[in-house]
């Protein structure tokens, strides 16, 4: 009888140890799962013109989504598109042109039904704040005082819009010899700010950035002269973070951020 009691006691001890082990294992698994959830990093590729806007939105998103961090990759939209085609680990992409997003969609690189248009912009000509040139329209660019005009390199969306406008008014060939090319709008701003060129074509939103403290708008380009300037965003099919990426896109297109967009010069 005593032997049976000892066996029962031993069995009970082993059973309790087994349960405790399972509980510890479950807790460890839950802790590991929690750690994984708390260390999600989203890589967002964005057009250079979105830099200041997205950095503010990114901070707001991280505050509202503990455990999710955002790493931005800013460049000309055409450069970002090429990086994605080459397999760059990007979760969400935002361009300054619908055509580039169409291209990625045709290649089957976008998550179905994730594409949204979230902002619009305007094209303008900027000059140095302390400059002496009085430029009010395209005809003023033909004057002898204008030697260097900064525009974006081929393939960059702002270059497309600039070229469309200049060709439509018949000034593209006339001004061709005066062009100085920048990799993106931020480089064009730098050229103008430092007096390396007389003027440059950028977006009106660029004049709201930190880099634009020493430039000003000479005139805005008539929207009828070029294609609409809209910004699409989409999730990449290769992203491993379906939940957080959708939350980011939903946040980006929410009414909550409309005032933030206006502050940075977007519509």
N, C-alpha and C positions, 0 to 999 in steps of 0.2 A: 504494500500500500504506500509505504514511504517512497519506494522506488518510482511508483506511478506519479506521486505528487512531485517528486524531483523532476521527472520527465516533462510533466505539465508546466512546471515553473520554467524549465529550460526552453521549452517550445514557445511559451509566452514571451520570454526575453528575446528570443531570436526573431519572433514575429514583430515585436515592438521595434527592434533594431532595424528590421527590414523596412517597416513603415517610415521610420525616422530617416532612413537612407533615401527612400523614394521622395520624401518631402523635401529633404535637402537638395536632391537632384532636381526636383521640380522648381524649387526656389532658384537654384543656380541657373536653370534653363530660362526661367522667367527674367532673371537679372540680365542674362546674356541677351535675350530678346529685347529687353528694355534698353540695354546699352546700344544695340544695333539701331533701334528706333531713334535714340537720342543722338546719333552721330551721322545722320543723313546729310550728305552734301550735294546740293543741286548745282550743276554747271550750266550757266545761262550765257549763250552767245548773243551779243547784241550789236546793232549798228553803232558806230562811234557817236552819232548824234544823240543816242539815248543814255550816254554815260551818267550825267548828273541825275537825270530823272530816275534811272534804274537803281542807282546807288541809294537814293532816298527810299524808294519803294522796297528795295532789298532789306534795308534796316527795319522798316516797318513790318515786313513779312516775318522776319526772324523774331521780332518781339512778340508777334501774335502766334508764332509756331515754334515753341521751345523744342530744341533738339534738331531743328533743321537749319542748316547754314547754306548760304548762297555764294558761289564763286562766279564772278563775272569775267567774260572774255570779250572785250570790245575791240572792234576793228571795222574796216569798210565791210558793208554787207556782202560784197562779192568775195572777200577774203574768208569771211565766216562760212559762206556756202561751200567754198573749196575745201576748207578744213573738215566740214561735215562729210563731204563726198569722200574724203581721204580716211574717214573713220575716226575723227576726233571724238573723244568722250563728252559730248554735249547733250544735256537733257532737254533744254528748252531753247528755242531760237527766235529772235525778233529782228526783222529786217526793215529797211527804209524803202522797200519796193515789193509790190505783190508778185512781180515777175520771177524774182529769185525764189520765192516760196512756191510758186507754180512749178518751177524747175525741180525742186526737191520732192514735191508731191508726185511729179511724173516719174521720178526715180523710185518711188515707193518708200521714202525715208521718213515720212511723217506718220504719227499716230492718227488713225482714222478719226474724223470728227473733232479733232483738237484745235483746228485752226480758227483764229479769230482776228478781226481787224480792230485794233485798240486805240489808234491815234491818227491824227492828220497834222500836216505841217505846211509851211509856205516857203517859197524861194525868195532870196533877197540878195542885194549887193551890199557889202560892208566896206567901210573905209576906216582909217585910223582916226581916233577921237580928235587928235591934235593936227590932223591933216588940213591942207588948204584947198583941196579940190572940192568943187561944188558939183556933185553928180546927182542929177535928178531923173534921168532916163537913159535908155540905151544909146541914143545919139551922142550923148556926152562922152561915151567911151572912145569915139573916133578922134577926139582931140589929140593934139601933139603932146599934151601934158601927161597923157596916159601911156606908159611904156610897158608896164607889167600887170597882167590880170591873172589872179589865181583861180584856177578851176580844178576840179577833182580829176584824177587819172581815169582812163577808160575802164568801164565796168562798175564803177562806184555809182550808186543811184543818183546822188546829187549831180554828178556829171551828166547823166542821162537827161535829167530835167533841164539843166543849164543848156545843153546842146540843143534840145528840142526848142527851147525858147529862142535862142540865138539864130537857129536855122529858120524858124518861122518868120522872124523879122528881117531875114536876109543879111545878118551881120556875122555869121559864123566864119566864113572864109575871110572876111575883112579883118577880123580880130585874131585870126589863127596865130600869126607870128608873135603876138604879145602874150600868149598864154604861158603861165608857169603852173606846173602840175603838182597837186598834193595828193597824198595817199588817202586822205579822208578829210572830213570837215574840220577836225581839230587842227590838222596841219595847216589848212588854209587859214584858219583864224590866227595861228602863230605867224604865218607869213605876213598877214596884214598888220597884226599888232606890232611886230618888230620892224615894220617899214621895208620889208624885203620885196613887197609888191605895192602897187598903188591902190588896189582894191581886190575883192574876191567874192565869189558866189558861194553862199552857204544857206542854211535854213534859218528862218527867223528865231527858232528855238535856240540856236547856237549863240545868239546874242544875249541869252539869259545865263550863260554858263560862267563859271569862275574864270575861264580863260579869255572871256570877251570883255574884260573890264576896260580895255583900251581900244575897243572898236565900236562903231556905231552903224546903224542902217542908213545907207544913202537913199535906197528906194526898194520897194517890194516889187517882185515880178508879177505881172498879170497872170492869174491862174489859167486863163484861156490859152496861154502860149505853151503850156506843157501838160503832161499827164498828171492826174491827181496824185498828190504825195500822201500816201497812206502807209501805215505800219502794221504788218501782220505778225502774229505770234503763233507758234505751234510747238507741240511736244514731239520729240524725235522717237521714232519707233524703237530705237535701240536703248532707250532709257530704262533703267531697272527700278525707277522710283515713280510708279504710276500714280499713287495717291498724292504725294507732295507736289508733283509736277502739275497735276490737275488743279490742286488748290492754289498754286501760284498763278496759273493762267486765269482762274476764276477771280482771284484777287486783283490781278492786273486789269481786268475788264469790269470791275465793280464800280458802282457810283461813288463809293467811299473815296476813291482816288481822284475824282474829277478836278477838285481844287488843286491837288498836287500837280496834275498835268498842266493846268492853266498857269501855275506859278513858274513852270519850266518852259512855257511858251508853246505847248502843244494843245491841240483841240481834240 
